[in-house]
Amino acid sequence: MPDIPQFLHKLSVYAIPVIIAITFHEAAHGWVAYKKGDPTAKMLGRVTLNPFPHIDPFGTILLPAIMLLMGTGMVFGWAKPVPVNFRLLRDQKRDPIYVAAAGVVTNLALAALSGILFRVLIAIDPALLLEAMTHGNAPLADSPARAVLVPLSLMCMVSVQFNVLLAVFNMIPVPPLDGGRIAVGLLPTRASMTLASVERYGILIVLLLLMFGPLGVIWRFVDSISTFILGG
């Protein structure tokens, strides 16, 4: 039987960092594409930090909620991909690399900023570290200040972990993931065309990776980076 109060507590901590991460990720793709000559995302209202145009009902809401409810120990999700017409980009070889890399760079920047804020909060109140390590189960919210600082520190920790996870997963070199598009732009012509042809099967490959792939290895890598950013 799911622990509903525990689920609601986790949902309150995870919701904002997850929504910010995927919103900024997709908006970054659209903004760079617009700057490089493709107005598609701009015309469709996707170059915005308003999360609602980016929300995918399954990837943004249902899947993360299920993972939280099942107590999987990790949360994953995605937004609706920003539409990019690569034929409108001014440099057909180089500009797709910038567009693809924008989301990953944005997530890493958000992780770094969240890590800095987390360290500042811990410096203000070192006892918050215990709350973060126990995922909100230590009874530290015993003052108005801590009633704000405790959830904020937890959200910073979640933000670091989720943004790093999103960046690392998207760097898997399989189109249509960002890493695949970057690899297509960097590889010699023949290898680039071969990899680009994989994109029609890309979603299936990604689903197979999620089901049978080395997620344990990916998660250990994500955990190591997150721990470093958080100052552990």
VEXTIPA-874881 format. One line per 3 residues: number of its first residue (from 1); for each residue z, y, x of C-alpha. Coordinates in steps of 0.25 Angstrom, whole numbers, m for minus. Each point is the difference from the previous one (the first is absolute). Example, Ala and Ser with C-alpha at 12.3 -4.5 7.8 and 13.67 -1.06 7.14 Angstrom:
BEGIN
1 = 31/m18/49 ~ m2/14/6
//
This chain:
BEGIN
1 = 0/0/0 ~ m4/13/6 ~ 11/10/4
4 = m5/12/m9 ~ 10/10/5 ~ m3/m4/15
7 = m15/1/m4 ~ 2/14/m6 ~ 8/5/12
10 = m12/m5/10 ~ m10/6/m10 ~ 7/14/1
13 = m1/m1/16 ~ m14/m6/1 ~ m8/8/m10
16 = m1/13/6 ~ m3/m4/15 ~ m10/m10/m5
19 = m7/10/m9 ~ 0/10/11 ~ m6/m9/10
22 = m12/m5/m8 ~ m3/14/m6 ~ 0/6/14
25 = m8/m12/5 ~ m11/2/m10 ~ 0/15/m1
28 = m2/0/16 ~ m13/m9/m2 ~ m5/10/m10
31 = 3/12/7 ~ m6/m4/14 ~ m13/m5/m8
34 = m1/13/m7 ~ 1/7/14 ~ m10/m9/6
37 = m10/3/m11 ~ 3/m9/m12 ~ 5/7/m12
40 = 1/m12/m9 ~ 15/m2/0 ~ 2/15/m1
43 = m9/1/m13 ~ 8/m12/m6 ~ 13/7/2
46 = 5/m10/11 ~ 3/10/11 ~ 13/3/m6
49 = 15/m3/3 ~ 2/m3/m15 ~ 3/m15/0
52 = m6/m2/m14 ~ m15/0/3 ~ 3/m10/12
55 = 9/m10/m8 ~ m5/m14/m2 ~ 7/m7/m11
58 = 1/m13/7 ~ 1/4/15 ~ 9/12/m2
61 = 9/m4/m11 ~ 0/m15/m4 ~ m1/m7/14
64 = 11/9/6 ~ 9/m2/m12 ~ m2/m15/0
67 = 3/m1/15 ~ 13/8/m2 ~ 4/m8/m12
70 = m3/m13/7 ~ 8/5/12 ~ m11/m3/10
73 = 7/8/11 ~ m13/9/1 ~ m9/9/m9
76 = m15/1/1 ~ m10/8/m8 ~ m12/8/m1
79 = m7/12/m7 ~ m13/1/m6 ~ m10/1/12
82 = m6/14/1 ~ m15/0/m2 ~ m8/4/13
85 = m15/1/0 ~ m2/m3/15 ~ m14/4/m1
88 = 4/14/m2 ~ 8/1/13 ~ m6/9/10
91 = 2/m10/12 ~ m3/m14/m6 ~ 6/m7/12
94 = 12/8/4 ~ 5/6/m13 ~ 3/m13/m8
97 = 10/m3/12 ~ 7/14/m3 ~ 0/m3/m15
100 = 6/m14/2 ~ 10/4/10 ~ 5/12/m8
103 = 8/m9/m9 ~ 7/m8/11 ~ 3/12/8
106 = 6/7/m12 ~ 9/m12/m3 ~ 5/0/15
109 = 2/15/m1 ~ 9/m3/m13 ~ 7/m11/7
112 = 3/9/12 ~ 5/12/m9 ~ 9/m10/m8
115 = 6/m6/13 ~ 3/14/5 ~ 7/4/m13
118 = 7/m13/0 ~ 6/2/14 ~ 4/15/m5
121 = 7/m6/m12 ~ 7/m10/9 ~ 4/11/10
124 = 6/8/m12 ~ 8/m12/m5 ~ 0/m13/9
127 = 6/m8/m11 ~ m13/0/m7 ~ m5/m10/10
130 = 9/m10/m7 ~ m6/3/m13 ~ m14/m1/5
133 = 3/m14/7 ~ 6/m5/m13 ~ m12/5/m8
136 = 9/9/m9 ~ 12/m10/m2 ~ 10/7/8
139 = 9/9/m9 ~ m2/13/7 ~ m5/9/m11
142 = 14/5/m1 ~ m3/15/0 ~ m11/9/m6
145 = m7/2/14 ~ 0/m15/2 ~ m5/m2/m14
148 = m13/7/5 ~ 0/m5/15 ~ 1/m15/m3
151 = m12/m1/m9 ~ m8/9/9 ~ 3/m8/12
154 = m4/m13/m7 ~ m13/7/m4 ~ m2/4/14
157 = 2/m14/5 ~ m10/m6/m11 ~ m10/11/3
160 = 0/m4/15 ~ m2/m15/m3 ~ m10/2/m11
163 = m9/10/7 ~ 0/m8/13 ~ m3/m13/m9
166 = m12/8/m7 ~ m5/5/14 ~ 1/m14/7
169 = m6/m8/m12 ~ m12/10/m1 ~ m3/m1/14
172 = m4/m15/m2 ~ m15/1/5 ~ m6/m5/m13
175 = m8/9/m9 ~ 3/7/m10 ~ 14/1/7
178 = 0/13/9 ~ 1/m9/13 ~ m13/m6/m5
181 = m7/13/m2 ~ 5/5/14 ~ m5/m13/7
184 = m14/2/m7 ~ m1/14/6 ~ 5/m4/14
187 = m8/m13/2 ~ m14/m1/5 ~ m11/0/m10
190 = m2/m15/m2 ~ 15/m3/m1 ~ 2/12/m8
193 = m11/m5/m11 ~ 6/m14/1 ~ 14/5/m3
196 = m5/10/m11 ~ m6/m12/m7 ~ 13/m6/m2
199 = 5/11/m9 ~ m6/m7/m12 ~ 10/m11/2
202 = 11/10/5 ~ 9/0/m12 ~ 0/m16/0
205 = 3/0/15 ~ 12/10/m2 ~ 5/m8/m12
208 = m1/m13/9 ~ 8/7/11 ~ 11/4/m10
211 = 1/m14/m5 ~ m2/m8/12 ~ m1/10/12
214 = 10/3/11 ~ 9/9/m8 ~ 12/m4/7
217 = m6/5/13 ~ m5/13/m6 ~ 14/2/m6
220 = 7/m2/13 ~ m9/10/7 ~ 3/10/m12
223 = 14/m3/2 ~ 0/3/15 ~ m7/13/m2
226 = 9/4/m12 ~ 12/m3/8 ~ m5/9/12
229 = m3/12/m9 ~ 13/m1/m7 ~ 7/0/13
232 = 6/m15/0
//
